[in-house]
Amino acid sequence: MALVLMSSLAFAQNNSIIEESSKREGFIFEFSLGGGVIGVEDSEGIQTFDKAQGVISFPELKFGYMLNDNLAITASMPGMIYEFQNNDRHFGGFIPSVQYWVKDRWWIHGGIGLTIDSPALYDIKDNVNDDWNFGCAIMASTGYEFYKKKNFALNVQSKLVMGRAFLEGDAHRDAVTFNIGLGFSWL
């Protein structure tokens, strides 16, 4: 009897600790990194979607505020470095979005916002790779928090971003990115 009573008390204590640690409130900050693929197509026919590139997703930032325990309004800044005409460029964006926890550790995230196609900061060359282009983008992602301690969580996530940046002379550049990464979140 004593063993059964002690185990049920221990289980009750563990449940209260789990509930306390999964409370989400206030501001959110997340930094993530990973790898993926990007397909870029230029309206002038210089590059097509036939040639996808393996890339590093960097930087990946997310800021937001919890509206309740399961819903947050965020601003996401996805980004990937890719090669275009022997120059490194960054395809990313600033995307207002919504994040919703479907289960205690599984979330979905999506939004529509601004595409930014710019030179990689370490590869800017005057009159060659110095143009900044803007447009529109859509993003969808999902993730699973495999480690949580108080207001810190580690998650594995995947993200799909599609965008179009408008270039000079009525041209445009389309990109589709998909990545898998590791996220470091503070809730």
C-alpha positions as CSV (number, residue, x, y, z in Angstrom):
1,M,0.0,0.0,0.0
2,A,2.8,2.4,0.9
3,L,4.5,1.8,-2.5
4,V,1.3,2.5,-4.4
5,L,0.6,5.7,-2.4
6,M,4.2,6.9,-2.9
7,S,4.1,6.3,-6.6
8,S,0.8,8.1,-7.1
9,L,2.2,11.1,-5.1
10,A,5.3,11.1,-7.2
11,F,3.1,11.0,-10.4
12,A,1.0,13.9,-9.1
13,Q,4.1,16.0,-8.4
14,N,5.5,15.3,-11.9
15,N,2.2,16.4,-13.5
16,S,2.3,19.7,-11.7
17,I,5.9,20.3,-12.8
18,I,5.0,19.5,-16.4
19,E,2.0,21.9,-16.4
20,E,4.1,24.6,-14.8
21,S,7.0,24.3,-17.3
22,S,4.7,24.4,-20.4
23,K,3.1,27.7,-19.5
24,R,3.6,30.1,-22.4
25,E,3.2,33.9,-21.9
26,G,4.8,37.1,-22.8
27,F,7.4,37.7,-25.5
28,I,8.9,35.1,-27.7
29,F,12.4,35.1,-29.2
30,E,13.8,32.3,-31.5
31,F,17.0,31.8,-33.3
32,S,17.4,28.8,-35.6
33,L,19.8,27.4,-38.1
34,G,19.8,24.5,-40.5
35,G,20.1,23.5,-44.1
36,G,17.9,23.1,-47.1
37,V,17.4,23.7,-50.8
38,I,16.6,26.8,-52.8
39,G,15.3,27.1,-56.3
40,V,15.7,30.4,-58.0
41,E,14.2,31.5,-61.4
42,D,15.0,34.8,-63.1
43,S,12.4,36.3,-65.5
44,E,15.2,37.1,-67.9
45,G,16.1,33.3,-68.2
46,I,19.5,33.6,-66.6
47,Q,18.7,31.0,-64.0
48,T,15.8,28.5,-63.8
49,F,14.2,26.2,-61.2
50,D,15.8,23.2,-62.9
51,K,19.0,23.9,-60.9
52,A,18.2,23.8,-57.1
53,Q,21.1,24.5,-54.7
54,G,21.8,23.1,-51.3
55,V,22.2,26.0,-48.9
56,I,22.6,27.0,-45.2
57,S,19.6,28.7,-43.7
58,F,21.0,31.8,-41.9
59,P,19.9,33.9,-40.2
60,E,16.5,32.6,-39.1
61,L,15.0,34.9,-36.4
62,K,11.5,35.1,-34.9
63,F,10.1,37.7,-32.5
64,G,6.6,37.7,-31.1
65,Y,4.1,37.9,-28.3
66,M,1.8,35.2,-26.8
67,L,-1.9,36.2,-27.0
68,N,-2.8,33.1,-24.9
69,D,-1.2,29.7,-24.1
70,N,-1.5,28.4,-27.6
71,L,-1.5,31.4,-30.0
72,A,1.3,34.0,-30.7
73,I,1.6,36.9,-33.2
74,T,5.1,36.9,-34.6
75,A,7.5,38.6,-37.0
76,S,9.6,36.0,-38.8
77,M,12.8,36.7,-40.7
78,P,13.8,33.6,-42.7
79,G,16.9,33.7,-44.9
80,M,19.2,31.6,-47.1
81,I,22.4,32.3,-48.9
82,Y,22.5,31.2,-52.5
83,E,24.8,31.6,-55.6
84,F,23.7,33.7,-58.5
85,Q,26.1,34.5,-61.4
86,N,29.2,33.7,-59.3
87,N,28.1,36.0,-56.5
88,D,26.6,35.0,-53.1
89,R,23.2,36.5,-52.4
90,H,20.7,36.3,-49.5
91,F,17.1,35.5,-50.2
92,G,14.9,36.2,-47.1
93,G,12.2,38.3,-45.8
94,F,10.3,40.0,-43.0
95,I,7.0,38.1,-42.6
96,P,4.3,39.0,-40.0
97,S,2.8,35.7,-39.0
98,V,0.8,33.6,-36.5
99,Q,2.1,30.6,-34.6
100,Y,-0.3,28.1,-33.0
101,W,0.5,25.1,-30.7
102,V,-1.7,22.3,-31.9
103,K,-0.5,20.0,-29.1
104,D,1.7,20.9,-26.1
105,R,4.9,20.6,-28.1
106,W,3.9,20.7,-31.8
107,W,3.3,24.0,-33.4
108,I,2.4,25.4,-36.9
109,H,3.4,28.8,-38.1
110,G,2.6,30.8,-41.2
111,G,2.3,34.3,-42.7
112,I,2.6,36.7,-45.7
113,G,5.1,39.5,-45.9
114,L,8.0,41.2,-47.6
115,T,10.7,39.4,-49.7
116,I,14.2,40.7,-49.5
117,D,16.7,39.6,-52.2
118,S,20.1,41.2,-51.4
119,P,23.8,40.6,-51.6
120,A,25.3,38.5,-48.9
121,L,27.0,41.0,-46.5
122,Y,30.4,39.4,-47.1
123,D,30.1,39.5,-50.9
124,I,29.1,43.1,-51.8
125,K,30.9,44.4,-54.8
126,D,30.3,47.9,-56.2
127,N,28.3,47.9,-59.4
128,V,28.3,44.1,-59.6
129,N,26.5,42.6,-56.6
130,D,25.1,45.6,-54.7
131,D,21.4,45.6,-55.7
132,W,18.6,45.2,-53.1
133,N,15.3,43.9,-54.4
134,F,12.0,43.7,-52.6
135,G,8.7,41.9,-53.2
136,C,6.2,39.6,-51.5
137,A,6.5,36.2,-49.8
138,I,4.5,33.5,-48.2
139,M,5.8,31.2,-45.5
140,A,4.5,28.0,-43.7
141,S,6.4,26.0,-41.1
142,T,5.9,23.4,-38.4
143,G,8.0,22.3,-35.5
144,Y,8.2,20.0,-32.5
145,E,9.7,21.0,-29.1
146,F,11.8,18.0,-28.1
147,Y,13.3,19.7,-25.0
148,K,11.6,22.2,-22.7
149,K,12.9,23.7,-19.4
150,K,11.0,26.6,-17.9
151,N,10.9,29.2,-20.6
152,F,13.5,27.7,-22.9
153,A,12.8,25.1,-25.6
154,L,14.8,23.3,-28.4
155,N,12.8,22.4,-31.4
156,V,13.3,20.7,-34.8
157,Q,11.4,22.5,-37.5
158,S,10.8,22.6,-41.3
159,K,10.0,25.7,-43.3
160,L,8.7,26.5,-46.8
161,V,9.1,30.0,-48.2
162,M,8.0,31.2,-51.6
163,G,8.6,34.7,-52.8
164,R,9.0,37.1,-55.7
165,A,11.5,40.0,-55.7
166,F,11.0,42.7,-58.3
167,L,14.1,43.8,-60.2
168,E,14.9,46.8,-62.4
169,G,13.3,47.0,-65.9
170,D,10.1,45.1,-65.2
171,A,12.1,41.9,-64.4
172,H,11.5,39.6,-61.3
173,R,13.3,36.8,-59.5
174,D,11.2,34.0,-57.9
175,A,12.5,31.7,-55.2
176,V,11.2,28.6,-53.4
177,T,13.1,27.5,-50.2
178,F,12.7,24.5,-48.0
179,N,14.8,23.9,-44.9
180,I,15.1,21.8,-41.8
181,G,16.7,23.2,-38.8
182,L,17.2,23.4,-35.1
183,G,15.4,26.2,-33.2
184,F,16.4,27.8,-29.8
185,S,13.3,29.5,-28.3
186,W,12.7,31.6,-25.2
187,L,9.1,31.9,-24.3
